[in-house]
Amino acid sequence: MALLLDRDGSKEFDHLLAPFPALRERLAGAGFDSELRGAGPLLQRARARWAERLALVGDAAGYVDAITGQGLSLAFAASTVLMDTLPADLSVDLGPALRRYDARLRTRWLQYALPAHALVALSRRPALRRVALRSVSAIPGAFGALVRLVAMA
């Protein structure tokens, strides 16, 4: 679970859950698996996901933020795409296969990166975040639909 904290981290966990009574109820009595930690911004850009005989996967291929929780899913997807794209004989010119890898991965990466950039932007603008959360909360099923959209990445 990820929570958007104030820059100074001054709000307590229970206070952060106050707007989400159903979630607060489900988490009641649950302990923490680790200490509260945070850092950022975490954006890592890669000029290219491949070069000659090298392919980048996972966070090395580009990373926006952990806010969507999609890091491992993207790494596994990229690994699968790479395996499906590479020829059996790795001694041949890999340029065409790596170009196909990059093209196939680009759509998947954008499905993650665009919502992640939007969520990071909301996390940095408290007033806009409050308006967005109120708006999504007012429309039945909207929040769940947004979560499913991000999870598909």
N, CA and C atoms as an extended XYZ file, in Angstrom:
459
Properties=species:S:1:pos:R:3:atomname:S:1:resname:S:1:resid:I:1 pbc="F F F"
N         0.846       -1.167        0.000 N   MET     1
C         0.000        0.000        0.000 CA  MET     1
C         0.889        1.226        0.000 C   MET     1
N         0.542        2.225       -0.776 N   ALA     2
C         1.287        3.486       -0.816 CA  ALA     2
C         0.361        4.620       -0.413 C   ALA     2
N         0.873        5.524        0.353 N   LEU     3
C         0.124        6.711        0.762 CA  LEU     3
C         0.888        7.942        0.315 C   LEU     3
N         0.168        8.946       -0.125 N   LEU     4
C         0.787       10.210       -0.502 CA  LEU     4
C         0.915       11.054        0.747 C   LEU     4
N         2.124       11.224        1.206 N   LEU     5
C         2.381       11.945        2.445 CA  LEU     5
C         2.715       13.401        2.170 C   LEU     5
N         2.508       14.233        3.187 N   ASP     6
C         2.997       15.608        3.108 CA  ASP     6
C         4.514       15.560        3.026 C   ASP     6
N         5.092       16.599        2.471 N   ARG     7
C         6.548       16.633        2.327 CA  ARG     7
C         7.272       16.390        3.645 C   ARG     7
N         6.740       16.946        4.728 N   ASP     8
C         7.422       16.789        6.012 CA  ASP     8
C         6.990       15.522        6.755 C   ASP     8
N         6.041       14.776        6.196 N   GLY     9
C         5.597       13.529        6.813 CA  GLY     9
C         4.929       13.713        8.159 C   GLY     9
N         4.345       14.890        8.383 N   SER    10
C         3.829       15.212        9.711 CA  SER    10
C         2.512       14.513       10.057 C   SER    10
N         1.766       14.065        9.087 N   LYS    11
C         0.479       13.433        9.391 CA  LYS    11
C         0.676       11.985        9.823 C   LYS    11
N        -0.064       11.595       10.831 N   GLU    12
C        -0.014       10.230       11.331 CA  GLU    12
C        -0.781        9.306       10.382 C   GLU    12
N        -0.442        8.018       10.435 N   PHE    13
C        -1.050        7.018        9.575 CA  PHE    13
C        -2.572        7.015        9.699 C   PHE    13
N        -3.093        7.027       10.925 N   ASP    14
C        -4.547        7.009       11.133 CA  ASP    14
C        -5.211        8.232       10.516 C   ASP    14
N        -4.552        9.376       10.602 N   HIS    15
C        -5.091       10.600       10.009 CA  HIS    15
C        -5.154       10.471        8.477 C   HIS    15
N        -4.147        9.827        7.896 N   LEU    16
C        -4.123        9.644        6.443 CA  LEU    16
C        -5.235        8.708        5.979 C   LEU    16
N        -5.615        7.758        6.833 N   LEU    17
C        -6.675        6.810        6.473 CA  LEU    17
C        -8.077        7.337        6.761 C   LEU    17
N        -8.183        8.444        7.477 N   ALA    18
C        -9.494        8.974        7.874 CA  ALA    18
C       -10.466        9.137        6.704 C   ALA    18
N       -10.030        9.614        5.538 N   PRO    19
C       -10.983        9.768        4.430 CA  PRO    19
C       -11.430        8.440        3.807 C   PRO    19
N       -10.839        7.321        4.247 N   PHE    20
C       -11.132        6.020        3.651 CA  PHE    20
C       -11.600        5.041        4.730 C   PHE    20
N       -12.830        5.206        5.226 N   PRO    21
C       -13.294        4.382        6.349 CA  PRO    21
C       -13.280        2.881        6.056 C   PRO    21
N       -13.617        2.476        4.862 N   ALA    22
C       -13.628        1.040        4.546 CA  ALA    22
C       -12.211        0.472        4.608 C   ALA    22
N       -11.249        1.207        4.080 N   LEU    23
C        -9.857        0.768        4.134 CA  LEU    23
C        -9.353        0.772        5.574 C   LEU    23
N        -9.690        1.822        6.329 N   ARG    24
C        -9.274        1.913        7.731 CA  ARG    24
C        -9.792        0.704        8.508 C   ARG    24
N       -11.042        0.309        8.242 N   GLU    25
C       -11.638       -0.840        8.928 CA  GLU    25
C       -10.904       -2.134        8.565 C   GLU    25
N       -10.570       -2.295        7.291 N   ARG    26
C        -9.869       -3.512        6.858 CA  ARG    26
C        -8.463       -3.607        7.439 C   ARG    26
N        -7.837       -2.451        7.653 N   LEU    27
C        -6.468       -2.436        8.169 CA  LEU    27
C        -6.394       -2.372        9.693 C   LEU    27
N        -7.543       -2.252       10.351 N   ALA    28
C        -7.565       -2.128       11.817 CA  ALA    28
C        -6.826       -3.293       12.460 C   ALA    28
N        -5.890       -2.960       13.329 N   GLY    29
C        -5.142       -3.971       14.053 CA  GLY    29
C        -3.980       -4.580       13.287 C   GLY    29
N        -3.850       -4.265       12.005 N   ALA    30
C        -2.735       -4.803       11.219 CA  ALA    30
C        -1.451       -4.072       11.590 C   ALA    30
N        -0.378       -4.808       11.694 N   GLY    31
C         0.911       -4.206       12.017 CA  GLY    31
C         1.663       -3.806       10.759 C   GLY    31
N         2.758       -3.127       10.957 N   PHE    32
C         3.618       -2.726        9.850 CA  PHE    32
C         4.668       -3.805        9.620 C   PHE    32
N         4.993       -4.059        8.363 N   ASP    33
C         6.053       -5.011        8.040 CA  ASP    33
C         7.429       -4.361        8.096 C   ASP    33
N         7.464       -3.039        8.020 N   SER    34
C         8.740       -2.328        8.045 CA  SER    34
C         8.501       -0.919        8.564 C   SER    34
N         9.587       -0.205        8.754 N   GLU    35
C         9.476        1.185        9.168 CA  GLU    35
C         8.999        2.028        7.988 C   GLU    35
N         8.405        3.163        8.305 N   LEU    36
C         8.000        4.107        7.276 CA  LEU    36
C         9.250        4.638        6.593 C   LEU    36
N         9.271        4.547        5.261 N   ARG    37
C        10.425        5.025        4.499 CA  ARG    37
C         9.920        5.770        3.281 C   ARG    37
N        10.742        6.635        2.790 N   GLY    38
C        10.358        7.338        1.579 CA  GLY    38
C        11.515        8.107        1.005 C   GLY    38
N        11.417        8.361       -0.269 N   ALA    39
C        12.431        9.134       -0.969 CA  ALA    39
C        11.839        9.594       -2.281 C   ALA    39
N        12.489       10.500       -2.880 N   GLY    40
C        12.028       10.913       -4.190 CA  GLY    40
C        12.537       12.295       -4.507 C   GLY    40
N        12.387       12.751       -5.679 N   PRO    41
C        11.764       12.041       -6.804 CA  PRO    41
C        12.624       10.866       -7.274 C   PRO    41
N        11.979        9.897       -7.875 N   LEU    42
C        12.654        8.662       -8.253 CA  LEU    42
C        12.809        8.491       -9.763 C   LEU    42
N        12.411        9.459      -10.535 N   LEU    43
C        12.411        9.356      -11.995 CA  LEU    43
C        13.788        8.977      -12.531 C   LEU    43
N        13.835        7.933      -13.349 N   GLN    44
C        15.048        7.517      -14.049 CA  GLN    44
C        14.696        7.366      -15.519 C   GLN    44
N        15.397        8.097      -16.352 N   ARG    45
C        15.143        8.004      -17.790 CA  ARG    45
C        16.280        7.249      -18.468 C   ARG    45
N        15.920        6.490      -19.464 N   ALA    46
C        16.910        5.806      -20.293 CA  ALA    46
C        16.805        6.396      -21.697 C   ALA    46
N        17.942        6.761      -22.283 N   ARG    47
C        17.908        7.309      -23.648 CA  ARG    47
C        17.396        6.270      -24.635 C   ARG    47
N        17.698        5.020      -24.370 N   ALA    48
C        17.241        3.917      -25.219 CA  ALA    48
C        17.150        2.664      -24.355 C   ALA    48
N        16.283        1.738      -24.751 N   ARG    49
C        16.155        0.487      -24.002 CA  ARG    49
C        17.067       -0.605      -24.551 C   ARG    49
N        17.774       -0.290      -25.626 N   TRP    50
C        18.669       -1.288      -26.200 CA  TRP    50
C        19.819       -0.596      -26.936 C   TRP    50
N        20.907       -1.326      -27.092 N   ALA    51
C        22.058       -0.867      -27.868 CA  ALA    51
C        22.860       -2.096      -28.277 C   ALA    51
N        23.134       -2.210      -29.535 N   GLU    52
C        23.939       -3.283      -30.105 CA  GLU    52
C        23.550       -4.660      -29.578 C   GLU    52
N        24.178       -5.152      -28.527 N   ARG    53
C        23.883       -6.490      -27.995 CA  ARG    53
C        23.437       -6.414      -26.536 C   ARG    53
N        22.781       -5.318      -26.183 N   LEU    54
C        22.369       -5.078      -24.804 CA  LEU    54
C        20.905       -4.649      -24.773 C   LEU    54
N        20.138       -5.215      -23.856 N   ALA    55
C        18.747       -4.800      -23.660 CA  ALA    55
C        18.542       -4.471      -22.188 C   ALA    55
N        17.877       -3.360      -21.926 N   LEU    56
C        17.544       -2.978      -20.561 CA  LEU    56
C        16.140       -3.481      -20.229 C   LEU    56
N        15.971       -4.018      -19.032 N   VAL    57
C        14.658       -4.456      -18.556 CA  VAL    57
C        14.430       -3.859      -17.172 C   VAL    57
N        13.189       -3.887      -16.735 N   GLY    58
C        12.858       -3.398      -15.399 CA  GLY    58
C        13.155       -1.917      -15.236 C   GLY    58
N        13.537       -1.532      -14.038 N   ASP    59
C        13.788       -0.124      -13.739 CA  ASP    59
C        14.889        0.468      -14.607 C   ASP    59
N        15.834       -0.352      -15.055 N   ALA    60
C        16.917        0.145      -15.904 CA  ALA    60
C        16.389        0.680      -17.233 C   ALA    60
N        15.242        0.181      -17.683 N   ALA    61
C        14.662        0.611      -18.952 CA  ALA    61
C        13.863        1.902      -18.823 C   ALA    61
N        13.744        2.421      -17.618 N   GLY    62
C        12.999        3.653      -17.374 CA  GLY    62
C        12.079        3.471      -16.185 C   GLY    62
N        12.019        4.501      -15.360 N   TYR    63
C        11.290        4.380      -14.104 CA  TYR    63
C        10.716        5.738      -13.736 C   TYR    63
N         9.434        5.788      -13.404 N   VAL    64
C         8.808        7.047      -13.000 CA  VAL    64
C         8.791        7.137      -11.480 C   VAL    64
N         8.105        6.212      -10.831 N   ASP    65
C         7.966        6.252       -9.380 CA  ASP    65
C         7.303        4.951       -8.936 C   ASP    65
N         7.489        4.584       -7.692 N   ALA    66
C         6.876        3.360       -7.156 CA  ALA    66
C         5.394        3.538       -6.847 C   ALA    66
N         4.836        4.678       -7.151 N   ILE    67
C         3.479        5.034       -6.744 CA  ILE    67
C         2.416        4.072       -7.280 C   ILE    67
N         2.671        3.424       -8.429 N   THR    68
C         1.672        2.499       -8.973 CA  THR    68
C         1.921        1.055       -8.566 C   THR    68
N         3.098        0.753       -8.039 N   GLY    69
C         3.412       -0.614       -7.646 CA  GLY    69
C         3.616       -1.557       -8.816 C   GLY    69
N         3.962       -1.045       -9.976 N   GLN    70
C         4.066       -1.868      -11.175 CA  GLN    70
C         5.483       -2.298      -11.532 C   GLN    70
N         6.470       -1.981      -10.718 N   GLY    71
C         7.865       -2.249      -11.067 CA  GLY    71
C         8.162       -3.686      -11.442 C   GLY    71
N         7.823       -4.635      -10.584 N   LEU    72
C         8.110       -6.040      -10.878 CA  LEU    72
C         7.297       -6.547      -12.062 C   LEU    72
N         6.039       -6.139      -12.153 N   SER    73
C         5.209       -6.565      -13.288 CA  SER    73
C         5.828       -6.123      -14.604 C   SER    73
N         6.309       -4.885      -14.643 N   LEU    74
C         6.946       -4.386      -15.862 CA  LEU    74
C         8.240       -5.125      -16.162 C   LEU    74
N         9.014       -5.428      -15.136 N   ALA    75
C        10.265       -6.160      -15.343 CA  ALA    75
C         9.986       -7.554      -15.904 C   ALA    75
N         8.992       -8.244      -15.353 N   PHE    76
C         8.655       -9.575      -15.854 CA  PHE    76
C         8.111       -9.497      -17.279 C   PHE    76
N         7.275       -8.509      -17.544 N   ALA    77
C         6.727       -8.347      -18.896 CA  ALA    77
C         7.842       -8.062      -19.893 C   ALA    77
N         8.770       -7.182      -19.526 N   ALA    78
C         9.879       -6.853      -20.423 CA  ALA    78
C        10.745       -8.081      -20.680 C   ALA    78
N        10.993       -8.871      -19.652 N   SER    79
C        11.793      -10.086      -19.816 CA  SER    79
C        11.111      -11.063      -20.762 C   SER    79
N         9.803      -11.196      -20.627 N   THR    80
C         9.044      -12.090      -21.509 CA  THR    80
C         9.084      -11.593      -22.948 C   THR    80
N         8.872      -10.295      -23.142 N   VAL    81
C         8.925       -9.718      -24.492 CA  VAL    81
C        10.309       -9.935      -25.091 C   VAL    81
N        11.348       -9.710      -24.311 N   LEU    82
C        12.717       -9.888      -24.803 CA  LEU    82
C        12.966      -11.337      -25.208 C   LEU    82
N        12.560      -12.282      -24.367 N   MET    83
C        12.753      -13.701      -24.693 CA  MET    83
C        11.997      -14.080      -25.960 C   MET    83
N        10.780      -13.560      -26.122 N   ASP    84
C         9.974      -13.876      -27.301 CA  ASP    84
C        10.524      -13.224      -28.562 C   ASP    84
N        11.293      -12.162      -28.411 N   THR    85
C        11.772      -11.387      -29.548 CA  THR    85
C        13.145      -11.846      -30.037 C   THR    85
N        13.989      -12.295      -29.127 N   LEU    86
C        15.348      -12.680      -29.511 CA  LEU    86
C        15.348      -13.971      -30.323 C   LEU    86
N        16.246      -14.053      -31.305 N   PRO    87
C        16.360      -15.295      -32.074 CA  PRO    87
C        17.057      -16.372      -31.244 C   PRO    87
N        16.903      -17.618      -31.649 N   ALA    88
C        17.562      -18.724      -30.944 CA  ALA    88
C        19.078      -18.607      -31.058 C   ALA    88
N        19.549      -18.134      -32.196 N   ASP    89
C        20.987      -17.965      -32.433 CA  ASP    89
C        21.381      -16.538      -32.066 C   ASP    89
N        22.014      -16.376      -30.925 N   LEU    90
C        22.380      -15.039      -30.454 CA  LEU    90
C        23.661      -14.512      -31.091 C   LEU    90
N        24.275      -15.291      -31.985 N   SER    91
C        25.495      -14.816      -32.638 CA  SER    91
C        25.191      -13.934      -33.849 C   SER    91
N        23.931      -13.877      -34.261 N   VAL    92
C        23.552      -13.045      -35.411 CA  VAL    92
C        23.379      -11.596      -34.972 C   VAL    92
N        23.167      -10.716      -35.945 N   ASP    93
C        22.897       -9.298      -35.655 CA  ASP    93
C        21.585       -9.209      -34.874 C   ASP    93
N        21.648       -8.681      -33.658 N   LEU    94
C        20.462       -8.601      -32.805 CA  LEU    94
C        19.700       -7.289      -32.968 C   LEU    94
N        20.221       -6.367      -33.768 N   GLY    95
C        19.576       -5.068      -33.950 CA  GLY    95
C        18.102       -5.156      -34.305 C   GLY    95
N        17.718       -5.927      -35.337 N   PRO    96
C        16.298       -6.010      -35.689 CA  PRO    96
C        15.432       -6.560      -34.544 C   PRO    96
N        15.925       -7.579      -33.854 N   ALA    97
C        15.157       -8.156      -32.739 CA  ALA    97
C        15.029       -7.155      -31.597 C   ALA    97
N        16.096       -6.420      -31.312 N   LEU    98
C        16.050       -5.456      -30.216 CA  LEU    98
C        15.173       -4.257      -30.564 C   LEU    98
N        15.107       -3.896      -31.839 N   ARG    99
C        14.171       -2.833      -32.257 CA  ARG    99
C        12.728       -3.294      -32.049 C   ARG    99
N        12.445       -4.564      -32.378 N   ARG   100
C        11.095       -5.107      -32.144 CA  ARG   100
C        10.791       -5.138      -30.643 C   ARG   100
N        11.767       -5.527      -29.841 N   TYR   101
C        11.611       -5.531      -28.377 CA  TYR   101
C        11.222       -4.138      -27.900 C   TYR   101
N        11.954       -3.137      -28.340 N   ASP   102
C        11.687       -1.764      -27.916 CA  ASP   102
C        10.285       -1.320      -28.342 C   ASP   102
N         9.902       -1.628      -29.571 N   ALA   103
C         8.580       -1.222      -30.068 CA  ALA   103
C         7.461       -1.902      -29.275 C   ALA   103
N         7.623       -3.186      -28.978 N   ARG   104
C         6.593       -3.911      -28.224 CA  ARG   104
C         6.510       -3.439      -26.774 C   ARG   104
N         7.638       -3.079      -26.221 N   LEU   105
C         7.663       -2.648      -24.829 CA  LEU   105
C         7.149       -1.221      -24.657 C   LEU   105
N         7.296       -0.397      -25.680 N   ARG   106
C         6.929        1.021      -25.575 CA  ARG   106
C         5.475        1.212      -25.139 C   ARG   106
N         4.546        0.499      -25.747 N   THR   107
C         3.131        0.639      -25.392 CA  THR   107
C         2.899        0.235      -23.942 C   THR   107
N         3.472       -0.877      -23.545 N   ARG   108
C         3.310       -1.362      -22.169 CA  ARG   108
C         3.877       -0.344      -21.178 C   ARG   108
N         5.034        0.219      -21.517 N   TRP   109
C         5.678        1.180      -20.627 CA  TRP   109
C         4.836        2.448      -20.514 C   TRP   109
N         4.271        2.916      -21.611 N   LEU   110
C         3.437        4.123      -21.570 CA  LEU   110
C         2.179        3.900      -20.738 C   LEU   110
N         1.621        2.688      -20.779 N   GLN   111
C         0.443        2.386      -19.961 CA  GLN   111
C         0.758        2.517      -18.477 C   GLN   111
N         2.014        2.301      -18.118 N   TYR   112
C         2.453        2.501      -16.733 CA  TYR   112
C         2.854        3.956      -16.498 C   TYR   112
N         3.643        4.515      -17.403 N   ALA   113
C         4.275        5.818      -17.168 CA  ALA   113
C         3.280        6.968      -17.127 C   ALA   113
N         2.293        6.973      -17.993 N   LEU   114
C         1.355        8.104      -18.020 CA  LEU   114
C         0.559        8.219      -16.717 C   LEU   114
N        -0.072        7.134      -16.222 N   PRO   115
C        -0.746        7.256      -14.921 CA  PRO   115
C         0.232        7.560      -13.781 C   PRO   115
N         1.436        6.985      -13.842 N   ALA   116
C         2.414        7.243      -12.779 CA  ALA   116
C         2.798        8.717      -12.742 C   ALA   116
N         3.045        9.313      -13.908 N   HIS   117
C         3.354       10.750      -13.952 CA  HIS   117
C         2.186       11.565      -13.394 C   HIS   117
N         0.962       11.177      -13.751 N   ALA   118
C        -0.217       11.904      -13.252 CA  ALA   118
C        -0.326       11.788      -11.731 C   ALA   118
N        -0.099       10.593      -11.193 N   LEU   119
C        -0.183       10.405       -9.745 CA  LEU   119
C         0.925       11.160       -9.009 C   LEU   119
N         2.117       11.173       -9.577 N   VAL   120
C         3.212       11.936       -8.964 CA  VAL   120
C         2.868       13.422       -8.973 C   VAL   120
N         2.306       13.902      -10.086 N   ALA   121
C         1.909       15.314      -10.161 CA  ALA   121
C         0.862       15.634       -9.094 C   ALA   121
N        -0.117       14.747       -8.920 N   LEU   122
C        -1.125       14.953       -7.875 CA  LEU   122
C        -0.500       14.937       -6.483 C   LEU   122
N         0.483       14.083       -6.287 N   SER   123
C         1.110       13.989       -4.963 CA  SER   123
C         1.841       15.275       -4.593 C   SER   123
N         2.210       16.059       -5.584 N   ARG   124
C         2.958       17.301       -5.328 CA  ARG   124
C         2.065       18.532       -5.251 C   ARG   124
N         0.780       18.351       -5.496 N   ARG   125
C        -0.161       19.475       -5.481 CA  ARG   125
C        -1.341       19.128       -4.580 C   ARG   125
N        -1.219       19.411       -3.283 N   PRO   126
C        -2.251       19.003       -2.320 CA  PRO   126
C        -3.655       19.493       -2.667 C   PRO   126
N        -3.798       20.728       -3.113 N   ALA   127
C        -5.139       21.248       -3.423 CA  ALA   127
C        -5.749       20.477       -4.592 C   ALA   127
N        -4.975       20.255       -5.632 N   LEU   128
C        -5.456       19.504       -6.793 CA  LEU   128
C        -5.746       18.054       -6.401 C   LEU   128
N        -4.902       17.488       -5.556 N   ARG   129
C        -5.116       16.114       -5.087 CA  ARG   129
C        -6.441       16.001       -4.351 C   ARG   129
N        -6.733       16.965       -3.468 N   ARG   130
C        -8.000       16.926       -2.721 CA  ARG   130
C        -9.191       17.001       -3.672 C   ARG   130
N        -9.126       17.887       -4.654 N   VAL   131
C       -10.215       18.012       -5.633 CA  VAL   131
C       -10.371       16.707       -6.412 C   VAL   131
N        -9.260       16.136       -6.850 N   ALA   132
C        -9.314       14.897       -7.627 CA  ALA   132
C        -9.903       13.758       -6.801 C   ALA   132
N        -9.461       13.623       -5.554 N   LEU   133
C        -9.984       12.546       -4.703 CA  LEU   133
C       -11.461       12.742       -4.386 C   LEU   133
N       -11.857       13.993       -4.140 N   ARG   134
C       -13.281       14.260       -3.899 CA  ARG   134
C       -14.101       13.919       -5.144 C   ARG   134
N       -13.612       14.292       -6.292 N   SER   135
C       -14.332       14.033       -7.545 CA  SER   135
C       -14.474       12.538       -7.792 C   SER   135
N       -13.379       11.809       -7.629 N   VAL   136
C       -13.412       10.365       -7.853 CA  VAL   136
C       -14.310        9.686       -6.826 C   VAL   136
N       -14.275       10.165       -5.593 N   SER   137
C       -15.110        9.583       -4.536 CA  SER   137
C       -16.594        9.814       -4.787 C   SER   137
N       -16.927       10.888       -5.476 N   ALA   138
C       -18.330       11.230       -5.711 CA  ALA   138
C       -18.972       10.382       -6.808 C   ALA   138
N       -18.165        9.740       -7.621 N   ILE   139
C       -18.688        8.937       -8.730 CA  ILE   139
C       -18.564        7.462       -8.354 C   ILE   139
N       -19.694        6.773       -8.171 N   PRO   140
C       -19.636        5.360       -7.772 CA  PRO   140
C       -18.811        4.531       -8.762 C   PRO   140
N       -17.871        3.778       -8.226 N   GLY   141
C       -17.058        2.887       -9.052 CA  GLY   141
C       -15.873        3.536       -9.737 C   GLY   141
N       -15.767        4.857       -9.680 N   ALA   142
C       -14.695        5.548      -10.406 CA  ALA   142
C       -13.318        5.214       -9.840 C   ALA   142
N       -13.198        5.215       -8.519 N   PHE   143
C       -11.894        4.942       -7.914 CA  PHE   143
C       -11.431        3.531       -8.271 C   PHE   143
N       -12.325        2.566       -8.160 N   GLY   144
C       -11.986        1.188       -8.520 CA  GLY   144
C       -11.587        1.060       -9.979 C   GLY   144
N       -12.284        1.782      -10.852 N   ALA   145
C       -11.948        1.756      -12.277 CA  ALA   145
C       -10.550        2.314      -12.517 C   ALA   145
N       -10.206        3.393      -11.817 N   LEU   146
C        -8.865        3.969      -11.959 CA  LEU   146
C        -7.796        3.013      -11.447 C   LEU   146
N        -8.060        2.361      -10.338 N   VAL   147
C        -7.100        1.395       -9.798 CA  VAL   147
C        -6.909        0.247      -10.787 C   VAL   147
N        -7.997       -0.254      -11.367 N   ARG   148
C        -7.891       -1.334      -12.350 CA  ARG   148
C        -7.125       -0.881      -13.585 C   ARG   148
N        -7.326        0.359      -14.009 N   LEU   149
C        -6.610        0.894      -15.166 CA  LEU   149
C        -5.110        0.908      -14.904 C   LEU   149
N        -4.716        1.392      -13.744 N   VAL   150
C        -3.295        1.435      -13.395 CA  VAL   150
C        -2.746        0.015      -13.253 C   VAL   150
N        -3.519       -0.890      -12.682 N   ALA   151
C        -3.060       -2.264      -12.460 CA  ALA   151
C        -2.874       -3.026      -13.763 C   ALA   151
N        -3.539       -2.615      -14.833 N   MET   152
C        -3.394       -3.298      -16.117 CA  MET   152
C        -2.048       -3.017      -16.753 C   MET   152
N        -1.374       -1.968      -16.313 N   ALA   153
C        -0.103       -1.598      -16.935 CA  ALA   153
C         0.924       -2.685      -16.779 C   ALA   153
